[in-house]
Amino acid sequence: MTTDIKHHLSDALLMAYSAGSLPEAFSLTVATHISMCDECRARLGAFDTVGGALMEDSDVAHLAPNSLDATMALIANGSAQPITSQERRAGGVPAPLQDYIGGDLDTVKWRSVGMGVKQAILPTSKDASARLLFIPAGSAVPDHGHRGTELTLVLQGAFSDATDHFGPGDIEIANEDMDHTPVADIGADCICLAATDAPLRFKGMLPRLAQPFFRI
Amino acid sequence: MFSDTDTLERVAPSAPSPAACLRGKSKQLLERKPGGTRVSGKEKENEDWVACIIRIRDGQDKDAFAKLFRHFAPRVKAFLIRSGSDSGLAEECAQEVMAALWHKAHMFDPARASAATWIFTIARNRRIDAIRKQRRPEPEELTWGPDHEPDQADALALQQESEHLSEAIAALPDKQRELIEKAYFSDLSHREIADETGLPLGTIKSRIRLALDRLRHTMK
């Protein structure tokens, strides 16, 4: 568990995750951050409590007449959904992310996007996209703006941009007003999990041409 | 306080209609025992639900399950209907949610969630899976020691805090309460929530904060 996380999830993201209304790519990023951050895990617990209270205290629907018997039959037939336990394999990335990369960071199939920066797109539903970004020590991700929201979670190393410095477990929440150029710290390569609900807009000509090919 | 007439008016059912199956508040008023104050009644109830889950976990107790089922299954079903499911699918999913409760009873931790909170999370996940047809990656489990048994005092305090939060939500003006319900039941996007949270969360924020302090303590 990383204890010195300084940049956390917003209430709006936690509430939407608790309510279950985030796109998959965002849920993945939120779940990965929570796996690293006890503070946000506790905050999520508080938002889940809101959900429980609402469900408990609002409407009731009529059940089918045989509902309880049918449920007992389901139980007798064994578990309908396999119960998976999400536990981290030693030394690896958080469990929710492992599911998407099929192992750890050394198994990721990177594709270059230029200037030493590499990425790997993760398979999620299309309403938002998630990717791993590899930024070599001391290098920058091309300056880009956003149409939607971009979440950037540091898994390894650290980066800085005009707003602040982000270390392991830190999450940056950027909206459309923000143009930023993340620069990896000089000491180590930086690997991030990034999710966006709209394509990024790069400023330079070359990255813009490359965008459709690399789906950045 | 409500006068008797208020209560009667709220209880009086409208003409039977498809929407008549969704009448939670009135039902609750009907079920409330005369004389008993709401707070102690509900706290007791909440402790009973926790005890039922423990009995399922430890002894596959079918009576305890039936009791939980009668209370929670209609709420889970209503939650799914409000989230856009038709009645047939909601029934099917509500049964699956309750069956999952049985199978997962060993994972319930009363120091971290009330029965209602825990059942809500199961129902929410089923909704995303069956109705939105999406995956919702879950955080990895906290790894407790092999003999982890939740601390009784922590569990009690957390249960009480959940109850207070529930009361604070119930006491909200209708408009604010509806906004929060909308966020949880009808798929507001996080952006819409961000635009709207300022207002509805204001009054219950301190309660959320206290529930959070409690959870923080539990996870130390």
Chai-1 contact restraints between the chains, C-beta under 6 A:
chainA,res_idxA,chainB,res_idxB,connection_type,confidence,min_distance_angstrom,max_distance_angstrom,comment,restraint_id
A,D11,B,T197,contact,1.0,0.0,6.0,A-B,restraint_1
A,A12,B,H190,contact,1.0,0.0,6.0,A-B,restraint_2
A,A12,B,I193,contact,1.0,0.0,6.0,A-B,restraint_3
A,A12,B,A194,contact,1.0,0.0,6.0,A-B,restraint_4
A,A12,B,T197,contact,1.0,0.0,6.0,A-B,restraint_5
A,L13,B,H190,contact,1.0,0.0,6.0,A-B,restraint_6
A,M15,B,I193,contact,1.0,0.0,6.0,A-B,restraint_7
A,A16,B,H190,contact,1.0,0.0,6.0,A-B,restraint_8
A,A16,B,I193,contact,1.0,0.0,6.0,A-B,restraint_9
A,A19,B,A183,contact,1.0,0.0,6.0,A-B,restraint_10
A,A19,B,Y184,contact,1.0,0.0,6.0,A-B,restraint_11
A,G20,B,R124,contact,1.0,0.0,6.0,A-B,restraint_12
A,G20,B,I128,contact,1.0,0.0,6.0,A-B,restraint_13
A,S21,B,D187,contact,1.0,0.0,6.0,A-B,restraint_14
A,L22,B,H190,contact,1.0,0.0,6.0,A-B,restraint_15
A,E24,B,Q134,contact,1.0,0.0,6.0,A-B,restraint_16
A,E24,B,R135,contact,1.0,0.0,6.0,A-B,restraint_17
A,S27,B,R136,contact,1.0,0.0,6.0,A-B,restraint_18
A,S27,B,P137,contact,1.0,0.0,6.0,A-B,restraint_19
A,L28,B,P137,contact,1.0,0.0,6.0,A-B,restraint_20
A,A31,B,P137,contact,1.0,0.0,6.0,A-B,restraint_21
A,A31,B,E138,contact,1.0,0.0,6.0,A-B,restraint_22
A,A31,B,P139,contact,1.0,0.0,6.0,A-B,restraint_23
A,I34,B,P139,contact,1.0,0.0,6.0,A-B,restraint_24
A,S35,B,P139,contact,1.0,0.0,6.0,A-B,restraint_25
A,S35,B,E140,contact,1.0,0.0,6.0,A-B,restraint_26
A,D38,B,M219,contact,1.0,0.0,6.0,A-B,restraint_27
A,A42,B,L212,contact,1.0,0.0,6.0,A-B,restraint_28
A,A42,B,L215,contact,1.0,0.0,6.0,A-B,restraint_29
A,A42,B,R216,contact,1.0,0.0,6.0,A-B,restraint_30
A,A42,B,M219,contact,1.0,0.0,6.0,A-B,restraint_31
A,R43,B,L212,contact,1.0,0.0,6.0,A-B,restraint_32
A,G45,B,L215,contact,1.0,0.0,6.0,A-B,restraint_33
A,A46,B,I208,contact,1.0,0.0,6.0,A-B,restraint_34
A,A46,B,A211,contact,1.0,0.0,6.0,A-B,restraint_35
A,A46,B,L212,contact,1.0,0.0,6.0,A-B,restraint_36
A,D48,B,T117,contact,1.0,0.0,6.0,A-B,restraint_37
A,D48,B,T121,contact,1.0,0.0,6.0,A-B,restraint_38
A,T49,B,T117,contact,1.0,0.0,6.0,A-B,restraint_39
A,T49,B,S162,contact,1.0,0.0,6.0,A-B,restraint_40
A,T49,B,L165,contact,1.0,0.0,6.0,A-B,restraint_41
A,T49,B,A211,contact,1.0,0.0,6.0,A-B,restraint_42
A,G51,B,F120,contact,1.0,0.0,6.0,A-B,restraint_43
A,G51,B,Y184,contact,1.0,0.0,6.0,A-B,restraint_44
A,G52,B,S114,contact,1.0,0.0,6.0,A-B,restraint_45
A,G52,B,A116,contact,1.0,0.0,6.0,A-B,restraint_46
A,G52,B,T117,contact,1.0,0.0,6.0,A-B,restraint_47
A,G52,B,F120,contact,1.0,0.0,6.0,A-B,restraint_48
A,A53,B,L165,contact,1.0,0.0,6.0,A-B,restraint_49
A,A53,B,S166,contact,1.0,0.0,6.0,A-B,restraint_50
A,A53,B,I169,contact,1.0,0.0,6.0,A-B,restraint_51
A,L54,B,E181,contact,1.0,0.0,6.0,A-B,restraint_52
A,L54,B,Y184,contact,1.0,0.0,6.0,A-B,restraint_53
A,M55,B,R75,contact,1.0,0.0,6.0,A-B,restraint_54
A,M55,B,F79,contact,1.0,0.0,6.0,A-B,restraint_55
A,M55,B,F120,contact,1.0,0.0,6.0,A-B,restraint_56
A,E56,B,A116,contact,1.0,0.0,6.0,A-B,restraint_57
A,D57,B,A170,contact,1.0,0.0,6.0,A-B,restraint_58
A,S58,B,G24,contact,1.0,0.0,6.0,A-B,restraint_59
A,D59,B,L22,contact,1.0,0.0,6.0,A-B,restraint_60
A,D59,B,G24,contact,1.0,0.0,6.0,A-B,restraint_61
A,D59,B,A78,contact,1.0,0.0,6.0,A-B,restraint_62
A,V60,B,G24,contact,1.0,0.0,6.0,A-B,restraint_63
A,V60,B,K27,contact,1.0,0.0,6.0,A-B,restraint_64
A,V60,B,P74,contact,1.0,0.0,6.0,A-B,restraint_65
A,V60,B,R75,contact,1.0,0.0,6.0,A-B,restraint_66
A,V60,B,A78,contact,1.0,0.0,6.0,A-B,restraint_67
A,A61,B,C21,contact,1.0,0.0,6.0,A-B,restraint_68
A,A61,B,P74,contact,1.0,0.0,6.0,A-B,restraint_69
A,A61,B,K77,contact,1.0,0.0,6.0,A-B,restraint_70
A,A61,B,A78,contact,1.0,0.0,6.0,A-B,restraint_71
A,A61,B,I81,contact,1.0,0.0,6.0,A-B,restraint_72
A,H62,B,C21,contact,1.0,0.0,6.0,A-B,restraint_73
A,L63,B,A73,contact,1.0,0.0,6.0,A-B,restraint_74
A,L63,B,P74,contact,1.0,0.0,6.0,A-B,restraint_75
A,A64,B,E91,contact,1.0,0.0,6.0,A-B,restraint_76
A,L68,B,F69,contact,1.0,0.0,6.0,A-B,restraint_77
A,A70,B,Q95,contact,1.0,0.0,6.0,A-B,restraint_78
A,T71,B,Q95,contact,1.0,0.0,6.0,A-B,restraint_79
A,T71,B,M98,contact,1.0,0.0,6.0,A-B,restraint_80
A,T71,B,A99,contact,1.0,0.0,6.0,A-B,restraint_81
A,L74,B,Q95,contact,1.0,0.0,6.0,A-B,restraint_82
A,L74,B,A99,contact,1.0,0.0,6.0,A-B,restraint_83
A,I75,B,A99,contact,1.0,0.0,6.0,A-B,restraint_84
A,I75,B,W102,contact,1.0,0.0,6.0,A-B,restraint_85
A,S79,B,H103,contact,1.0,0.0,6.0,A-B,restraint_86
A,A80,B,E96,contact,1.0,0.0,6.0,A-B,restraint_87
A,A80,B,A99,contact,1.0,0.0,6.0,A-B,restraint_88
A,Q86,B,E138,contact,1.0,0.0,6.0,A-B,restraint_89
A,Q86,B,E140,contact,1.0,0.0,6.0,A-B,restraint_90
A,Q86,B,E141,contact,1.0,0.0,6.0,A-B,restraint_91
A,R88,B,E140,contact,1.0,0.0,6.0,A-B,restraint_92
A,P94,B,E140,contact,1.0,0.0,6.0,A-B,restraint_93
A,A95,B,E140,contact,1.0,0.0,6.0,A-B,restraint_94
A,P96,B,P137,contact,1.0,0.0,6.0,A-B,restraint_95
A,S125,B,Q134,contact,1.0,0.0,6.0,A-B,restraint_96
